[in-house]
Amino acid sequence: MMLDQVPALRPGFRFQWEPVQNAHVLLYPEGMVKLNDSASAILAELDGTRTVEQVVARLEQQFPEAGPLKEDVCEFLADALGKHWILLQ
């Protein structure tokens, strides 16, 4: 995962709060994924303009008690890329 790449949700995928699930979810044509808090925080930062480095910096500002987050964020984004939830620009 390159820090200067810009991650974005794939077309047809939508990130939203689902009251019935009491959680954020990722909706796509074939179904839905219920997300944990960490995944939700990361996906909430993907606006198609921020680089991975900017996403990490924003999350570290929001969650200073979590410490350095680069490794965890990159690992999640690599997994999301492998699951075809996101693409990199």
Secondary structure, 3 states (H helix, E strand, C coil): CCCCCCEEECCCCEEEEECCCCEEEEEECCEEEECCHHHHHHHHCCCCCCCHHHHHHHHHHHCHHHCCCHHHHHHHHHHHHHCCCEEEC
